[in-house]
Amino acid sequence: MSITLVLIIVIGFISYQALNDPSKMNKLLHNPYQEARNKEYYRWLTSMFVHANLTH
């Protein structure tokens, strides 16, 4: 299995879960204020694995 296919599957899975749970989506999205204030630097990485909506 290629790395590209693995990334597509992982991104699809995480995006599907986040789209069905707004609190999870808010926890994963890039938010500079939260990153600076609460030191939630993981958001830089996790924001790459979620999509804004199904048509995106």
C-alpha positions in Angstrom: 0.0 0.0 0.0 1.4 3.4 -1.0 2.0 6.2 1.4 -0.4 8.4 -0.6 -3.2 5.9 -0.2 -2.5 5.6 3.6 -2.7 9.4 3.9 -5.9 9.6 2.0 -7.5 6.9 4.2 -6.2 8.6 7.4 -7.4 12.1 6.4 -10.8 10.7 5.3 -11.2 8.9 8.6 -10.2 11.9 10.8 -12.2 14.3 8.7 -15.3 12.1 8.9 -15.1 11.9 12.6 -14.5 15.6 13.0 -17.4 16.6 10.8 -19.7 14.5 12.9 -18.4 15.9 16.2 -18.1 19.8 16.3 -16.1 19.7 19.6 -13.5 17.3 18.0 -13.4 19.6 14.9 -12.7 22.7 17.1 -10.0 20.8 19.0 -8.1 19.9 15.7 -8.4 23.1 13.7 -5.6 25.6 13.4 -6.3 28.5 15.8 -3.4 30.8 16.4 -5.0 32.4 19.5 -5.4 28.9 21.2 -1.9 27.9 20.1 -0.3 30.9 21.7 -2.5 31.2 24.8 -2.9 27.5 25.7 0.3 26.3 24.1 -1.7 23.9 21.9 1.0 23.6 19.2 -0.3 20.2 18.1 -2.9 22.1 16.1 -0.3 22.9 13.4 -0.1 19.2 12.6 -3.7 18.1 13.3 -5.2 20.9 11.1 -3.7 19.1 8.1 -5.9 16.1 8.7 -9.3 17.8 8.7 -11.4 19.4 6.0 -13.8 22.3 6.4 -16.8 20.4 4.9 -17.7 17.6 2.6 -17.5 19.8 -0.6 -14.0 21.0 0.2 
